[in-house]
């Protein structure tokens, strides 16, 4: 009875071999989830870094930041 109960809820199974497979599968899923998080954080960091550095590298980019000027960005002149 106890073996049926644990097998129906994902634990137990047919012995140590099934437990090992389940454990490895869960660990692999966790590694994949963490890799997606690392990739997302790296992409966001790169976007912030490029957004801060790129305007100073582009020739003729003398525009101030959008949130600082009194006039909206779309109304500023490009000179």
C-alpha positions as CSV (number, residue, x, y, z in Angstrom):
1,X,0.0,0.0,0.0
2,X,2.8,2.5,0.9
3,X,4.6,1.8,-2.4
4,X,1.4,2.5,-4.4
5,X,0.9,5.8,-2.5
6,X,4.4,7.1,-3.1
7,X,4.4,5.9,-6.7
8,X,1.2,7.8,-7.4
9,X,2.7,11.1,-6.1
10,X,6.0,11.0,-8.1
11,X,8.2,9.4,-5.4
12,X,9.2,5.8,-5.0
13,X,8.6,4.2,-8.3
14,X,10.1,0.8,-9.1
15,X,13.3,1.2,-7.1
16,X,16.5,3.2,-6.8
17,X,17.0,3.3,-10.6
18,X,13.7,5.3,-11.1
19,X,14.6,7.6,-8.2
20,X,17.9,8.3,-9.8
21,X,16.3,9.1,-13.1
22,X,13.8,11.4,-11.5
23,X,16.5,13.2,-9.5
24,X,18.7,13.7,-12.6
25,X,15.7,15.0,-14.5
26,X,14.7,17.5,-11.8
27,X,18.3,18.7,-11.5
28,X,18.6,19.1,-15.3
29,X,15.3,21.1,-15.3
30,X,16.7,23.3,-12.5
31,X,19.9,23.9,-14.4
32,X,18.0,24.9,-17.5
33,X,15.8,27.3,-15.6
34,X,18.9,28.9,-14.0
35,X,20.5,29.2,-17.4
36,X,17.5,31.1,-18.7
37,X,17.7,33.5,-15.8
38,X,21.4,34.0,-16.3
39,X,20.9,34.7,-20.0
40,X,18.1,37.2,-19.3
41,X,20.1,39.1,-16.7
42,X,23.2,39.2,-19.0
43,X,21.0,40.5,-21.9
44,X,19.5,43.2,-19.7
45,X,22.9,44.2,-18.4
46,X,24.3,44.3,-21.9
47,X,21.4,46.5,-23.1
48,X,21.9,49.0,-20.3
49,X,25.7,49.0,-21.0
50,X,25.3,49.6,-24.7
51,X,22.6,52.2,-24.1
52,X,25.0,54.1,-21.9
53,X,28.1,53.8,-24.1
54,X,26.8,53.8,-27.6
55,X,25.6,57.5,-27.8
56,X,29.0,58.8,-26.9
57,X,30.6,56.6,-29.6
58,X,28.3,57.6,-32.4
59,X,29.4,60.6,-34.4
60,X,27.1,63.5,-34.1
61,X,25.2,62.2,-31.1
62,X,24.9,65.4,-29.2
63,X,21.4,64.8,-28.0
64,X,20.7,65.0,-24.3
65,X,18.9,62.2,-22.5
66,X,15.2,62.0,-23.0
67,X,14.2,62.5,-19.4
68,X,16.3,65.6,-18.7
69,X,15.3,68.3,-21.2
70,X,12.3,70.6,-20.8
71,X,11.1,69.8,-24.4
72,X,10.2,66.2,-25.3
73,X,12.7,64.2,-27.3
74,X,10.6,64.1,-30.4
75,X,10.5,67.9,-30.6
76,X,14.3,68.4,-30.2
77,X,16.4,69.4,-33.2
78,X,19.0,66.9,-34.4
79,X,21.8,69.5,-34.6
